């Protein structure tokens, strides 16, 4: 537990030195103003959301495959392999004016509700 704490502390220091500090220094030198922190917050949220989705897939695949290493390998490989074709299909079929923020959030909410209600919870609890 102590090792985990010190690793998290070292990671926080490295992130602040290698990512946040250069961005803050660049912000002070530029004339754009306060957009830097908003950009950092946006991409941090995007990355955390992507990691959260991967973790949920890994947890489900551990139950399916029986071993955490297999689940990690399958999930990470599939996310990496199917990223590009998914982007090609979305970019080719959906016009940009259809993808507004409200519609995307609504579609995600509906998808999460359907997914949550379709998962059998009784088999997980037993």
Number of C-alpha atoms within 10 A of each C-alpha: 6 7 8 9 10 11 12 12 12 12 12 11 13 13 12 13 12 10 12 16 13 12 16 13 10 12 16 13 10 11 8 9 10 11 9 17 13 10 11 14 11 12 11 12 12 12 12 12 12 11 12 12 11 16 15 12 16 22 14 14 18 16 12 11 13 11 11 14 11 14 20 18 11 16 19 14 12 11 11 10 11 10 11 10 10 11 10 10 10 11 11 9 8 10 9 9 6 9 11 9 9 9 11 12 12 11 12 12 12 12 11 12 11 11 10 11 9 9 10 9 10 7 7 8 6 5
